[in-house]
Amino acid sequence: MENVLRPLIVLGGTVLLTLAIGWGTDRLLCKADDRDHDNPLWGLLRRARIPYQLVLCTALLRGSYDQAKLLERHQVGIGRTLTLVLIGSAAWLVIRIAAAIVETTYSRYARVHRDAARVRRVRTQVELIMRVVSAIVIVVAVSSMLLTFPAMRAAGASLLASAGIIAAIAGVAAQSTLSNMFAGLQIAFGDMVRIGDTVVVDGEWGTVEEITLTFLTVRTWDERRITMPVSYFTSKPFENWSRGTPQMTGIVYWHLDHSAPVEAMREKLRDILRSCTAWDGRACNLQVTDTTPNTILVRALVTAKDADDIWTVRVTVREQMISWLSAEHPYALPRVNTADSVLPPSRVPSPDRASLRRAYEFPRTGRG
């Protein structure tokens, strides 16, 4: 009877104690969150309750399963399994706690600073730092798990002896991966491109959605995702419309007839921009920039606070100006002129003498 009750008591007590400690810790975090609404740390720490309870349960079982005398023949295997689970859950808990601290720090920085460019830069750095921390914790956890096996400890000396050769081979084999990792760190701390920046890469216009240590994702205007290695942004030129100030100047072109009312178009452009909420009011200009034998090229310069608004301003000006010209000044739209061709005097054919004689003799014959 004792052989049955003791394992049940140990296992049941471990689970109940784990649930009680986890519930008490969660209640404390909830009260702290209620007292300090502006600090997101407590709410973020609550997300770590699952790995926290797993660490508690595994640690208690690891320390008490010897007394339970359950499956004594498999005692070594059970102990090693619990150790592996404990290391993995501890690594999970460390990553969650680090993520909560980093996210809290970023939230405080974002509330204090109103500069969107600086906030995006810090966001990019924070995300890459968090990925580096996660990678280090995972590597340490996996190494610790491997060292729990006696065979791995015995082979440690030989592994260290051949570490130089392995490192050289790995460096050659993973050359592109390592270059991308260093490029990712360069992007994060060199402030070349940030999450949320508007970029033009290989003729594609989009917004940087994600930056990792090896690749970068750009979300295009038509909701496509372009994934590129981060080394591309350190080795090739690209356009970053959000670099410095996000304000932009846009251009709208029209091909019109030579009789187009340019001065009236300037007044109409001002009226269109006054009613357009995306226009920031910095600049408004309309000029004739070129002529052809059939048309003139009219250019309008408009401004907006960012890339999204400049697109809205350009399409609004283009559509409303064409509608106004079609309704009020249709003659200003480009036309294809057609007329009978007139040859120059040197090309006019001279009539022969016989035709001239017939032209003079015919009337006389008619009168006779």
Buried (B, 14 or more C-beta within 10 A) or exposed (E): EEEEEBBEEBBEEBBEEBEEBBEEBBEEBEEBBEEEEEBBBBBBBBEBBEBBBBBBBBBBBBEBBEEBEBEEEEBEEBBBBBBBBBBBBBBBBBBBBBBBBBBBEBBBBBEEEEEBBBBBBBBBBBBBBBBBBBEEBBEEBEEBBBEBEEEEEEEEEEEEEEEEEEEEEEEEEEEEBBBBBBBBBBBBEEBBBBBBBBBBBEEBBBBBBBBBBBBBBBBBEEEEEBEBBBBBBBEEEBEBBBBEEBBBEBEBEBBBBEEBBBEBBBEBBEEBBEEBEBBBEEEBEBEBEEEEEEBBBBBBBBBBBBBBBBBBBBEBBBEBBEEBBEEEBEEBBBEEEEEEEEEEEEEEEEEEEEEEEEEEEEEEEEEE
